[in-house]
Amino acid sequence: MKKEAENAGKLRRWALKLLLVLFDIFAVNFSYYMALVLRFYVNHEFHLAGTLFMPLFLKFAPYYTVCCIIVFWLFKLYNGMWRYAGFNDINRVIWANAVTCAIQVFGTLLFIRRMPTTYYVLGAAIQFVLIFASRFSYRLFAIEFSKFAKGKNAAVKVMIVGAGETARMLLRQLESDVHNVQQPVCVLDYRNLESGRLFNGLPVVGGLERLEEASAKYGVKGVILADAVMPQETRGQILERCGRLGLTVQDFSLYSSGGSPLRSLLSCVNGPLTIRLDGQSRDYENGEKALAALPGRYSVCAVSAAAGRVLIEIERDSAAQSNADEAWARDYKKTTGEDVSFF
């Protein structure tokens, strides 16, 4: 069964790659075709001057198509997990389209003839929009579908403490998890720097002193700590206040009160690093980015450095306490018969 599942997964991934290749073939040619149409379509008809450039476009199109597919492949636009697309993926899309734009310009100048400036500008813009949409629309549709699928299951209103990268990642995970029952309703910025603004569409409340007020206003039943660099003193104050209000507290970063060795290590890494977990490696820009991307407790197995990059091997801490033991989670399971999804 496991082998069959792996084969089915590989087949699905190759089918997706094939669909992307076919779409890209259409997109890169449609973009510059539309550029000519927009440039020479005047007074509800295609201007005669445009007919001089159309054969030149068609002559160069096959070579340009092959170059685009090769460039996109080199930039790994067919290997991304687009459901989790981020800024690094955006950069790869931008650079891949920039290279293909240069190929279009210099290719036509050297081997065909100079095309109108508008042709190059409009074609590059349309192509970027289509390629960008083909990769990132999947994530958008997946998030919106998960919101629709959840319906009224997200019955537990929660407050997110923290208005940074960790909180953004938490909200993204909550949105994409169909089985999640927690509904973020507000964000508490304990630093009181972003009060009155919106964070991912949620109102930001500034200062710990407003925790009680915000909890009553938004009907909060639980609090999730989502700040990888939150001072331990602040963490203790939040736990104390939530205890008085009877609010359950979850820690998205799940760092123990004494501090995690991994957290201490990552806080010292300012340059690029690689984290290896369960046989898989992932690169990060710095320790702060890695902190935000690694919810859970981990033990450090080995640390090494090579070519200006730190390599840290970690394993999951089996002693980590599950939040599933919370009373409200047990009550939810007793009422609905379903387990609560904790990220």
Protein Blocks (a to p, Z undefined) as FASTA:
>chain_A
ZZmmmmmmmmmmmmmmmmmmmmmmmmmmmmmmmmmmmmmmgghiacfklmmmmmmmmmmm
mmmmmmmmmmmmmnopmmccfklgcfklmmmmmmmmmmmmmmmmmmmmmmmcccdfklmm
mmmmmmmmmmmmmmmmmmmmmmmmmmmmnmmmlmbccddedjdfklmmmmmmmmmmmkbc
bdcfbdcdfkopmgoiaeehiacdehjklmmmmmmmnopabdcdddfkbcfklmmmmmmm
mmmnopacddfklpafkopfklmmmmmmmbdcdddeehiacddfblmlmmmmmgcjdddf
bdcdeehiacddddddfkbccfklpmklmmmmmmnopacdeZZ
